[in-house]
Amino acid sequence: MNEKAETFDFMPLGEAIKNAREKNGLTREQLAEQLGITPRHLQFVENEGQHPGFQLFVELITMFDISADQYIFSDKQAEKSSRRRQIDKMLDTFDEKALTIIEATAMGICKAKEPEE
């Protein structure tokens, strides 16, 4: 087995799952019930770095649109981070008026980052 796989630190991914759960307004108990696991098992995944089974892992990253690449291949640049994927998902819910405001805000941020002449 690959040495990296044997020593994989699940803590950052567990923390991302916890943050996504909280952002979605779910308690540990509510999510555990949805997944058919105990709240204690979910706590170990979120806070203790316990590796979940493959099926649970897939359910969690799919449910919260988490990019596992950024955690598994941390030395490589992920195509899209979890935060970018979550923002994309949010943007899909906005109408054109809201997107116009977001676009103007993003353009303002880009302009503010430009060096002054």
N, C-alpha and C positions, 0 to 999 in steps of 0.2 A: 504494500500500500504506500502511496505517496506520503512522504514525511509531513508535508504541509497539511494534508487531510487529517493526519493523526493529531496534529497540534493546533487545529483550527480553533480560534477563540471566538465563541459564539456571543460573547457579551455585547459587542457593539450592535449586532443584529437583533439581539434580544431587547436592547434598549430602543432600537428603532421601532420594533413591534409594540413595545409599551407606549412610546410617544404617539404612534399612529392610533392605538386603541384609545388613549386619552383624548386625542384630537377629535376622534369620532364620537366622543361622549359615552363611551362604553366602560362599565366597571369591569374589573377582572372576572367577577362572578357572572355577569351577563355574557361576556365573550366565551368563558369556559362552558357555559350552558349551551351556547350556540354550536360550539365545537365538539361537545360531548366529552369533555375532559374535566378534571377537577380544577378549581381555582388555584390550588396549591401547585399543581403541575405547571399551570400557566405562569405562576409566580417564579418557579424555578427557571423556566425558559426566559422570562423577561429580566429577572434580576440576578440569577446565579450562573447564567451562561450554559445551562443544561441544553444539550443538543436534542431538539424534538425529533420524533420520527419523521420520515420523509413525507408522509401524507399530511401530517399536521404542519410541517414546514411549508409545503406547497399551499395549503389552505390559508395560512397566515399571510404569506407574501402576496398571494393573489387577492385576498380580501382587502388588504390595505395598500395595494399597488406599490410594494416595496421592491426596489431593484436589488436583488441579492448580489449581483456582480460587484457592486462597489464594496461589499464586505468580504466576499470570497476572493476576488482578485484585486485586493486593495492596492497592489503595486501597479495596477493598470488603470487607465482612465475609463470609467464606465461610460457607456453610450449616453445614458441619462440617469442621473442620480434619483434616489427616491423622492427627494424634494421636488425636482423638476417634473417627475411623473405625476406627483400629487397636484402640483400647480396646473399641469396640463389637464388633469381630470376636472379641477375646479373651473378652469377656463371654458371647458365644454358646457358648463351650466349657465354661462353668462350670455345675455343678449348683446346685440350689436352696440347699443348705447354704452353698456358697461365695458365692452371691449375697447371702445374708443377712449374711454377714460383711462383704462389700464395702459393702452398704447401710448397715450400722451404722457402718463407718469413714467413709463419705461424710457421714453425719449428724453424726458427731463433728467432722469438719472444718468443716462449716457452722456448728455451734454454737460452735466455737472462734473463728470469724471474726466472730461477733456482737459488737457493742460491749458493754463491761461497763457495767452501770448503777450 
